[in-house]
């Protein structure tokens, strides 16, 4: 019996079949029952098929002339299988052979609207408020679907809803198809085990799509609307592309002149290219359910990522590619620790870092900056940050390092630079209480062009995402230590190195004062405190590189 799954009956199997035919009336109605699930009524008055009604686990609906009515509850509905079935049997020419056609002669992805076009005698298929425990469409499986379908010579239209999705798809006989989704709930979508379902299939079936204009009116997350999207879907052989993706998600905007693109090579991998623009990134964090530890005025986030499998199988551990961040101005705020993937982002929250080092009193209103830029590289389970640079009007921070996603371990470094002249407690605080105080002001004035190097402290970031351990490492060295296998070069380190090369070194520069500035020993970290004798007259701390007046 050539009926789509799960009712397909092979020749060697047997199923109870009942037939009933009314005699003597004006209408000739044929009743067919297959097992306990399928009940069918056929109006064959005059020797042709005038109407039909199919009930799945329920009594069939009433017969309506020119229509095939379907209703009920099914454990499995293969949409494409039923559309092919309708094209072969329900909408065939009345003069066609009574023998079933060869299914192999029908092309894959048959357009039923094309079959119906130009056939006024064809029946109209109407499925009204049916339910499927599992519905298979375009290679994907959907659970607990309520759906309706209307198929005739003008095209076909299906409306459906699940716990996480609701919308309508229309395929006209001529022209582009359209998919309008009233809403998509990302929190529900994330819970679907699509990867496991795909793994159960030994050889997943490849499929092709017509060109579809897609509109998502509302994107939900945890019961809140966070955006909307528009795109165009098309396929070329095994490659399916979502092109011209525009809209916004949680304050991240995809502009019409810089749309995103998502490519799926069926059976292989997926690729995303996107340029997100944003104003206050704190608003994005808030919409995603996280504490807004970062406030910004303007910025952009560029993604070039690939991962194995279908688009919905993406995970942090499977990513390859790069993320590039460019922010014009903003502020880090001290917030409670985050959870999940955001933990690795919050590690670079400078407000929390300085709080853990007992330095937050120096930035009571947060860590302000006028620019922040950097890149994150994804290496199939390893995150690499060659250098995230945060530049303020009088401070600079650079974070670099590696993180293993599976173990959630950290191996990173933070270089913090502040001008000594404006922050006398800074050098002592850098080393968490090293006995450096009296000579700091004198040294910073004498070597004003070397302030960056003198005021830089380096901290190691170890531990895990849940419990990062930030400890003082060394002082007076604003050059990052290269990660193993990943040399690191930053603008701030390069400029500091050039400044040191251009000026006399601490070991050779000798100011008029008999105390030597190299008493601040970067190796021993045990600087001596020079004796300060009050001057009888104001002392002119002149830069040695400037000509004498």
PyMOL commands that set and color helices and strands:
alter all, ss='L'
color gray80, all
select helices_A, chain A and resi 45-47+79-90+103-105+112-116+186-191+194-200+256-258+281-287+311-313+316-318+342-346+350-356+360-363+420-422+426-430+440-446+448-454+491-502+517-519
alter helices_A, ss='H'
color red, helices_A
select strands_A, chain A and resi 17-21+29-34+38-43+51-56+67-74+77-78+124-137+140-152+155-161+165-172+177-185+212-221+224-236+239-249+252-254+260-265+269-278+294-308+320-332+367-369+371-379+382-391+395-404+409-418+456-463+468-475
alter strands_A, ss='S'
color yellow, strands_A
deselect
rebuild
show_as cartoon
